[in-house]
Structure formats: structure tokens, C-alpha cells
Amino acid sequence: MRRRIVITGMGVITPLGSTVNDMFKNLIAGKSGIGPITRFNAKKFHTTFAAEVKGFDLSHYVKDSSPWVHCGVNSRFAAAAAQQALADAGLLPENSKVDRTRFGVYLGSGEGIQDFMNLISLTARSYNPQTRLLDCAKFATEALQHLHAGHEAEQELHTTPAHLADYFCLEGPNFNCLTACAASSQAIGEALEMIRHGDADVMLTGGSHSMIHPFGVTGFNLLTALSTHNENPQKASRPFDLNRDGFVLGEGSGMLVIEELEHAKKRGAKIHAELTGYCSTADAFRVTDSHPEGRGAIACIAGAIKDSGVAVENIGYVNAHGTSTQVNDRVETLGIKQVFGEQAYKTPVSSIKSMMGHLIAAAGAVELITCVEAMRTGILPPTMNYETPDPVCDLDYIPNKAREHKTANCLSNSFGFGGQNTSLVVSAFNN
């Protein structure tokens, strides 16, 4: 018999709240965390809005924020969410006696500090318009004076899990993956497998990311992936709606503590839910597009459900990737219908990105936590801004109002840019 893995701690930092309870209450109320960008002057960008985390101060969450002073916002979000999750699990270093060499970290965390102003200023000052060449020697000399070594190091993807391991004394396996929008879901799935295989007893897992900076907005605008509904940002994210025109950038972090069941029981841990299924696939199709027939999504959904041992008819809710782009929503709907068959039309589906925006690498972890809360409360979050049905997106998307609906099993989909796919199944815990 394989080891059973349970969730014993959860924490979030999101545009809709910086505790699990506050976030879920706002989701159920249909509130929006989307508004004009304040992080930088975006007035001349094609998209001028995002879902920002407002008023964040790490010192409100951890005892000593000084080690994080040169860290990127992604690492600071991660620290705050991890503090919540570890406290929830009763596994902070000062009040737990677990073997911390068997306690690891697996994140789907995005890049850190983007020193846009310094980089662009240095480039401009080092450029010779007569020769149309960059003076590399001048650039290097000025870079040594103006760029901060600590900030530059924060662009490395391993830094966030390393910081968490150091601060919270987590001495087990330590990994990070960045498979675009599937990252934190894949991290959770891989952490699940590590415990199943006996490589660890406990894992801190999830994700953290912010791409609300000039590079991020520019890149997604050039790909025409972002909504440009600037006149009414809170209506911009409209998953599965006929008139959807792109996603809305969000930011934040979602962290979970997962552990082997007997380990959790032995220490008397509170168990939120059980992780029962995981699958990861690749479309192997194109850098910027999902496969039009949804082959990666179909294989991923089917694989996670098979891994869980839960019958399709017993999946009571699908938390969709639901980005509000034309291609994603169509392909995801196709994938659900192919795997669920006629049951697809009886299974509620919703996308919290309609309110939260797209947290990119952190999205999957926050959405899995939403599934846990939906099972606990018996309330499913809505898909807001769903006004005009799309004939090819014809499922029950819980339009515009939360719904009371008890379920013991949820599917959470994360389909990354370029065809990386991860699905997770989470179930109510039964001893």
C-alpha cells in the first residue's frame, strides 16, 4: 500500500486577502482584487491594470523580517504564506520536534527582483547612437556601481526555497520548478510523490510569484495574452464568456504543509484534506499555444483522476485553470468533456481568476487551497463576469454567484503557457 498524504497546514498572500479565511470569504462574496497598476507607471501600456497585493508588510507576519530585506517580493510573499502554513500545521521551528532532515521544500516560484529602471538607464547611457553599438566596458563599469549584488542573485529560481529552508530550519529535499502557470501545482504533485516514495515525511510546498513589473506586462501584451479592458478592470477577467479577451495579471503566494498520514496522526496534527491524485503532462506542440485538440489536458485530467482512485462521477467540483483567454478556456472545456463524458454537464466548474487575476506560478497552490475550503464549507466560488455564453464553452461554470454544494472530491487544473499541464485531486479526509 502506498503512503497516504494529507494537508495539515495552509497559508496565502493574495489580492483578495492575506489569510485563507479572508481570501475565501471574499471569493464567495464575488469580490474583485483587480484595479489600476500602482507598482509602476503603466499609463502608456496596452494594459493598465492588475490584481495587486495591497499594503503588504512582511514584518506583520514573521518575527524578524531583516533577513528578507534584499529579497524579491516573491520571496517575501512566500515567507508570509509559509509562516501561516507552518503555524497552522504546528510545525514552526520553535514549537515542533519533528525530524527536520525529513522536512523538505518544493516550490513553484517565479523570478525575483526585476531591476528595470537601473537596467534600462545603464543601457541607455552605454549606447552609442553613432555606432549603434553598446559600450560593454562602460556598461560593466557602471553596473558594478549601480546594480546590487544581492538583488541580482534574487533573479535565480533557487533562492526562494533556499531562503525558506534557512529561515524555518527545513533540512530535507529542496527544489523549485517554474513550469509557467502549472508551477505550484506541479511542485505540490512532486512533493506528494517524494513523500509517497519515502524521500521525506513532511514537505512545505506551493508557489509564489509576481510579474507585475514592466517586463512582465510588456511581454504578455506583446503576446496579446492580457485583457485590455482598461475602462472597467473589474469586469476584464471573464473566463468562458464569449467576449473574453485575455487574462489579468495577479500576484501572491499559496503554501501548504503536506505530510504522510501516520506521521501526522502520531503528532496529533489537524488534517484539512487528503491529496489523492496527481498527473503532469506536456502538449509537446508549440511554445506559445496549447494543442488545439487538448491532448495534453485530456491526458493530465484523466491521469490525476486515475491516480486518485476516485470515480469521475464522484468528482463534485472542478476548479478550472480558466484564464479568460480564447484558447485556454475552449481547450480546458474540451478536456473536461472528453474525460468526464456526460458527467461533465452535471459537474460544477468555476474559475477564481475572474476575481483574483492570474497569480502565474502561484495560481495552482492558491486554487488547491480554495478547493479545500470549498469542501470544508460546502460552498463553491463563482465565475464572475460570465454574461454571454460561448457555444463551445457549454458547461456549468457557476455564473456570478457562489453556490451551496457539498462534495468530497475536487479536481484542480493548472495548464501552463506552452503546454505544461498539471491536475490535482484533493479529497475530504476519511480515516
VEXLUM-368023 format. One line per 3 residues: number of its first residue (from 1); their letters; for each residue x, y, z of C-alpha. Coordinates in nm, 2 decimals. Layout:
# residues N
NUM = a = X/Y/Z; ...
//
This chain:
# residues 431
1 = mrr = 0.00/0.00/0.00; 0.13/0.34/-0.09; 0.17/0.61/0.17
4 = riv = -0.13/0.84/0.21; -0.06/1.21/0.21; -0.26/1.47/0.39
7 = itg = -0.27/1.85/0.41; -0.20/1.98/0.76; -0.12/2.35/0.70
10 = mgv = -0.23/2.63/0.46; -0.14/2.99/0.41; -0.19/3.26/0.15
13 = itp = -0.10/3.61/0.05; -0.33/3.72/-0.23; -0.50/4.02/-0.39
16 = lgs = -0.83/3.91/-0.21; -0.69/3.86/0.14; -0.38/3.76/0.33
19 = tvn = -0.53/3.47/0.53; -0.71/3.17/0.40; -1.03/3.27/0.57
22 = dmf = -1.03/3.62/0.44; -0.95/3.51/0.09; -1.22/3.25/0.07
25 = knl = -1.49/3.49/0.22; -1.41/3.74/-0.05; -1.42/3.48/-0.32
28 = iag = -1.76/3.36/-0.20; -1.88/3.72/-0.19; -1.77/3.76/-0.56
31 = ksg = -1.54/4.05/-0.47; -1.26/4.16/-0.71; -0.90/4.23/-0.63
34 = igp = -0.84/4.39/-0.97; -0.76/4.76/-1.02; -0.52/5.01/-1.18
37 = itr = -0.15/4.92/-1.15; 0.02/5.12/-0.88; 0.36/4.93/-0.87
40 = fna = 0.49/5.14/-1.17; 0.36/5.40/-1.41; 0.16/5.19/-1.66
43 = kkf = -0.04/5.46/-1.83; 0.12/5.41/-2.17; 0.09/5.03/-2.16
46 = htt = -0.18/4.85/-2.36; -0.30/4.70/-2.02; -0.30/4.94/-1.73
49 = faa = -0.45/4.72/-1.45; -0.37/4.41/-1.25; -0.46/4.23/-0.93
52 = evk = -0.20/4.36/-0.67; -0.15/4.26/-0.31; -0.21/4.58/-0.13
55 = gfd = -0.04/4.71/0.19; 0.19/4.41/0.23; 0.44/4.43/0.51
58 = lsh = 0.64/4.12/0.59; 0.71/4.23/0.95; 0.34/4.18/1.02
61 = yvk = 0.38/3.80/0.96; 0.73/3.69/1.07; 0.92/3.77/1.40
64 = dss = 1.23/3.90/1.22; 1.20/4.04/0.87; 1.55/4.17/0.85
67 = pwv = 1.69/3.85/0.67; 1.45/3.93/0.38; 1.54/4.29/0.33
70 = hcg = 1.72/4.23/0.00; 1.48/3.96/-0.12; 1.23/4.00/-0.41
73 = vns = 0.86/4.04/-0.34; 0.81/3.67/-0.45; 1.03/3.56/-0.16
76 = rfa = 0.86/3.79/0.09; 0.52/3.67/-0.01; 0.64/3.31/0.02
79 = aaa = 0.78/3.38/0.37; 0.45/3.53/0.49; 0.24/3.24/0.35
82 = aqq = 0.48/2.98/0.48; 0.47/3.13/0.83; 0.09/3.09/0.82
85 = ala = 0.10/2.74/0.68; 0.37/2.62/0.93; 0.18/2.78/1.22
88 = dag = -0.14/2.62/1.11; 0.03/2.28/1.10; 0.20/2.33/1.44
91 = llp = 0.54/2.30/1.27; 0.73/2.62/1.33; 1.08/2.55/1.44
94 = ens = 1.03/2.68/1.80; 0.73/2.46/1.88; 0.78/2.13/1.70
97 = kvd = 1.00/1.82/1.75; 0.98/1.66/1.41; 1.29/1.54/1.23
100 = rtr = 1.37/1.85/1.02; 1.61/1.65/0.80; 1.30/1.47/0.68
103 = fgv = 1.12/1.80/0.62; 1.17/1.95/0.27; 1.07/2.23/0.04
106 = ylg = 0.93/2.20/-0.31; 0.81/2.53/-0.47; 0.68/2.66/-0.80
109 = sge = 0.83/3.00/-0.75; 0.89/3.27/-1.02; 1.18/3.50/-1.07
112 = giq = 1.25/3.77/-0.81; 1.37/4.13/-0.84; 1.35/4.29/-1.18
115 = dfm = 1.57/4.60/-1.16; 1.40/4.76/-1.46; 1.50/5.12/-1.41
118 = nli = 1.87/5.06/-1.34; 1.90/4.82/-1.63; 1.73/5.05/-1.88
121 = slt = 1.92/5.36/-1.76; 2.25/5.17/-1.78; 2.17/5.05/-2.13
124 = ars = 2.08/5.40/-2.25; 2.39/5.56/-2.10; 2.61/5.29/-2.26
127 = ynp = 2.46/5.31/-2.60; 2.65/5.50/-2.88; 2.39/5.63/-3.13
130 = qtr = 2.66/5.70/-3.39; 2.79/5.34/-3.40; 2.46/5.19/-3.29
133 = lld = 2.65/4.97/-3.05; 2.66/4.92/-2.68; 2.98/5.01/-2.50
136 = cak = 3.01/4.69/-2.30; 3.31/4.81/-2.09; 3.12/5.12/-1.99
139 = fat = 2.81/4.92/-1.91; 3.01/4.68/-1.69; 3.19/4.96/-1.51
142 = eal = 2.86/5.14/-1.42; 2.68/4.82/-1.35; 2.93/4.74/-1.07
145 = qhl = 2.85/5.08/-0.92; 2.47/5.08/-0.96; 2.35/4.72/-0.95
148 = hag = 2.31/4.54/-0.62; 2.47/4.20/-0.59; 2.20/4.07/-0.36
151 = hea = 1.92/4.19/-0.58; 2.09/4.03/-0.88; 2.11/3.70/-0.70
154 = eqe = 1.74/3.71/-0.63; 1.67/3.65/-1.00; 1.79/3.29/-0.96
157 = lht = 1.50/3.05/-0.92; 1.65/2.85/-0.64; 1.67/3.15/-0.40
160 = tpa = 1.31/3.14/-0.26; 1.31/2.77/-0.14; 1.66/2.83/-0.01
163 = hla = 1.55/3.13/0.20; 1.25/2.93/0.34; 1.47/2.64/0.43
166 = dyf = 1.72/2.86/0.61; 1.46/3.07/0.79; 1.23/2.78/0.90
169 = cle = 1.51/2.52/0.95; 1.38/2.28/0.68; 1.68/2.05/0.61
172 = gpn = 1.52/1.79/0.38; 1.50/1.79/0.00; 1.49/2.14/-0.16
175 = fnc = 1.36/2.20/-0.51; 1.20/2.47/-0.73; 1.03/2.43/-1.06
178 = lta = 0.90/2.70/-1.30; 0.67/2.54/-1.54; 0.48/2.86/-1.61
181 = caa = 0.12/2.87/-1.48; 0.14/2.50/-1.38; 0.44/2.55/-1.15
184 = ssq = 0.30/2.54/-0.80; 0.05/2.26/-0.88; 0.34/2.06/-1.02
187 = aig = 0.55/2.14/-0.71; 0.27/2.01/-0.49; 0.24/1.70/-0.70
190 = eal = 0.62/1.63/-0.70; 0.63/1.69/-0.32; 0.34/1.44/-0.29
193 = emi = 0.55/1.19/-0.49; 0.86/1.25/-0.27; 0.66/1.16/0.04
196 = rhg = 0.49/0.86/-0.13; 0.84/0.73/-0.22; 0.98/0.78/0.13
199 = dad = 1.22/1.06/0.05; 1.06/1.29/0.31; 0.79/1.28/0.58
202 = vml = 0.68/1.64/0.55; 0.70/1.90/0.27; 0.64/2.27/0.26
205 = tgg = 0.51/2.32/-0.09; 0.32/2.57/-0.31; 0.43/2.88/-0.50
208 = shs = 0.50/3.25/-0.51; 0.52/3.50/-0.79; 0.48/3.85/-0.92
211 = mih = 0.51/3.96/-1.28; 0.35/4.30/-1.22; 0.65/4.48/-1.35
214 = pfg = 0.73/4.65/-1.68; 0.89/4.34/-1.83; 0.60/4.11/-1.73
217 = vtg = 0.33/4.34/-1.86; 0.52/4.42/-2.18; 0.58/4.05/-2.25
220 = fnl = 0.23/3.94/-2.21; 0.10/4.24/-2.40; 0.32/4.15/-2.69
223 = lta = 0.18/3.80/-2.68; -0.17/3.96/-2.68; -0.25/3.74/-2.38
226 = lst = -0.37/4.02/-2.14; -0.71/4.17/-2.14; -0.71/4.54/-2.25
229 = hne = -1.05/4.62/-2.09; -0.89/4.93/-1.93; -1.22/5.12/-1.88
232 = npq = -1.36/4.86/-1.64; -1.08/4.64/-1.49; -1.30/4.45/-1.25
235 = kas = -1.50/4.32/-1.55; -1.19/4.24/-1.75; -1.14/3.87/-1.65
238 = rpf = -1.43/3.68/-1.78; -1.35/3.31/-1.81; -1.56/3.10/-2.05
241 = dln = -1.75/3.41/-2.16; -1.79/3.46/-2.54; -1.64/3.81/-2.51
244 = rdg = -1.33/3.72/-2.31; -1.02/3.90/-2.44; -0.73/3.78/-2.21
247 = fvl = -0.62/3.73/-1.86; -0.54/3.97/-1.58; -0.20/3.96/-1.41
250 = geg = -0.21/3.89/-1.04; 0.05/3.81/-0.77; 0.09/3.64/-0.44
253 = sgm = 0.16/3.31/-0.27; 0.00/2.99/-0.16; 0.17/2.75/0.07
256 = lvi = 0.07/2.41/0.21; 0.22/2.17/0.45; 0.17/1.81/0.33
259 = eel = 0.28/1.50/0.52; 0.25/1.13/0.55; -0.07/1.03/0.72
262 = eha = 0.08/0.82/1.00; 0.33/1.09/1.07; 0.05/1.35/1.10
265 = kkr = -0.16/1.12/1.33; 0.14/1.04/1.55; 0.19/1.41/1.64
268 = gak = -0.18/1.48/1.66; -0.20/1.71/1.37; -0.52/1.88/1.24
271 = iha = -0.59/1.73/0.90; -0.76/1.96/0.64; -0.79/1.72/0.35
274 = elt = -0.61/1.43/0.17; -0.41/1.47/-0.16; -0.52/1.17/-0.36
277 = gyc = -0.43/1.23/-0.72; -0.16/1.40/-0.94; -0.06/1.39/-1.30
280 = sta = 0.16/1.61/-1.52; 0.18/1.61/-1.90; 0.31/1.82/-2.18
283 = daf = 0.13/1.91/-2.50; 0.46/1.88/-2.69; 0.31/2.11/-2.96
286 = rvt = 0.41/2.47/-2.97; 0.59/2.72/-2.74; 0.30/2.96/-2.73
289 = dsh = -0.01/2.75/-2.78; -0.20/2.46/-2.63; -0.27/2.17/-2.86
292 = peg = -0.60/2.25/-3.03; -0.74/1.91/-2.96; -0.64/1.93/-2.59
295 = rga = -0.44/1.62/-2.59; -0.21/1.72/-2.30; -0.50/1.85/-2.09
298 = iac = -0.71/1.54/-2.15; -0.42/1.30/-2.06; -0.35/1.51/-1.75
301 = iag = -0.71/1.52/-1.61; -0.75/1.15/-1.68; -0.42/1.07/-1.52
304 = aik = -0.49/1.26/-1.20; -0.83/1.10/-1.16; -0.69/0.75/-1.22
307 = dsg = -0.41/0.82/-0.97; -0.67/0.93/-0.71; -0.89/0.61/-0.74
310 = vav = -1.19/0.84/-0.74; -1.47/0.77/-0.99; -1.54/1.05/-1.23
313 = eni = -1.90/1.08/-1.11; -1.77/1.14/-0.76; -1.57/1.45/-0.86
316 = gyv = -1.81/1.71/-0.73; -1.63/2.03/-0.84; -1.36/2.13/-1.09
319 = nah = -1.15/2.44/-1.01; -1.06/2.53/-1.36; -0.74/2.69/-1.49
322 = gts = -0.99/2.93/-1.66; -0.76/3.21/-1.77; -1.02/3.41/-1.98
325 = tqv = -0.82/3.36/-2.30; -1.00/3.23/-2.61; -0.78/2.92/-2.65
328 = ndr = -0.73/2.81/-2.29; -1.10/2.82/-2.19; -1.20/2.63/-2.51
331 = vet = -0.93/2.36/-2.47; -1.00/2.31/-2.10; -1.37/2.28/-2.16
334 = lgi = -1.29/2.02/-2.43; -1.06/1.83/-2.19; -1.32/1.81/-1.91
337 = kqv = -1.59/1.69/-2.16; -1.36/1.43/-2.31; -1.27/1.28/-1.97
340 = fge = -1.60/1.32/-1.78; -1.83/1.24/-2.07; -2.19/1.32/-2.00
343 = qay = -2.10/1.37/-1.63; -1.92/1.69/-1.74; -2.26/1.87/-1.78
346 = ktp = -2.35/1.77/-1.42; -2.02/1.88/-1.26; -1.99/2.24/-1.14
349 = vss = -1.68/2.42/-1.27; -1.55/2.77/-1.18; -1.25/2.99/-1.22
352 = iks = -1.15/3.22/-0.93; -0.92/3.41/-1.17; -1.23/3.61/-1.26
355 = mmg = -1.18/3.78/-0.92; -0.82/3.70/-0.82; -0.64/3.75/-1.15
358 = hli = -0.38/3.50/-1.26; -0.11/3.45/-1.00; 0.11/3.27/-1.26
361 = aaa = 0.34/3.03/-1.08; 0.14/3.07/-0.75; -0.20/3.02/-0.91
364 = gav = -0.23/2.65/-0.87; -0.15/2.64/-0.50; -0.40/2.91/-0.42
367 = eli = -0.66/2.73/-0.62; -0.60/2.40/-0.45; -0.64/2.57/-0.11
370 = tcv = -0.97/2.71/-0.25; -1.08/2.35/-0.32; -1.01/2.25/0.04
373 = eam = -1.21/2.54/0.17; -1.50/2.46/-0.07; -1.51/2.11/0.07
376 = rtg = -1.50/2.23/0.42; -1.77/2.49/0.39; -1.99/2.32/0.12
379 = ilp = -1.98/2.64/-0.08; -1.84/2.67/-0.43; -1.69/3.00/-0.56
382 = ptm = -1.84/3.16/-0.87; -1.71/3.25/-1.21; -1.77/3.62/-1.21
385 = nye = -1.84/3.83/-1.52; -2.00/3.54/-1.70; -2.26/3.72/-1.92
388 = tpd = -2.26/3.59/-2.27; -2.24/3.21/-2.32; -1.99/3.07/-2.57
391 = pvc = -2.13/2.78/-2.77; -1.80/2.59/-2.74; -1.78/2.65/-2.36
394 = dld = -2.11/2.50/-2.25; -2.06/2.36/-1.90; -2.19/2.47/-1.56
397 = yip = -1.95/2.75/-1.47; -2.13/2.86/-1.15; -2.20/3.21/-1.31
400 = nka = -2.17/3.52/-1.09; -2.29/3.38/-0.76; -2.15/3.13/-0.51
403 = reh = -2.34/2.80/-0.48; -2.40/2.57/-0.18; -2.29/2.23/-0.29
406 = kta = -2.13/1.96/-0.07; -1.86/1.74/-0.23; -1.59/1.51/-0.10
409 = ncl = -1.36/1.53/-0.41; -1.23/1.82/-0.62; -1.02/1.84/-0.93
412 = sns = -0.79/2.14/-0.97; -0.64/2.21/-1.31; -0.33/2.42/-1.40
415 = fgf = -0.24/2.44/-1.76; 0.08/2.63/-1.82; 0.18/2.86/-2.11
418 = ggq = 0.33/2.65/-2.38; 0.16/2.32/-2.29; 0.27/2.22/-1.94
421 = nts = -0.02/2.06/-1.76; -0.08/1.96/-1.40; -0.40/1.83/-1.24
424 = lvv = -0.45/1.75/-0.87; -0.73/1.57/-0.69; -0.80/1.66/-0.33
427 = saf = -1.04/1.47/-0.11; -1.21/1.50/0.22; -1.02/1.31/0.48
430 = nn = -1.16/0.98/0.59; -0.95/0.79/0.85
//
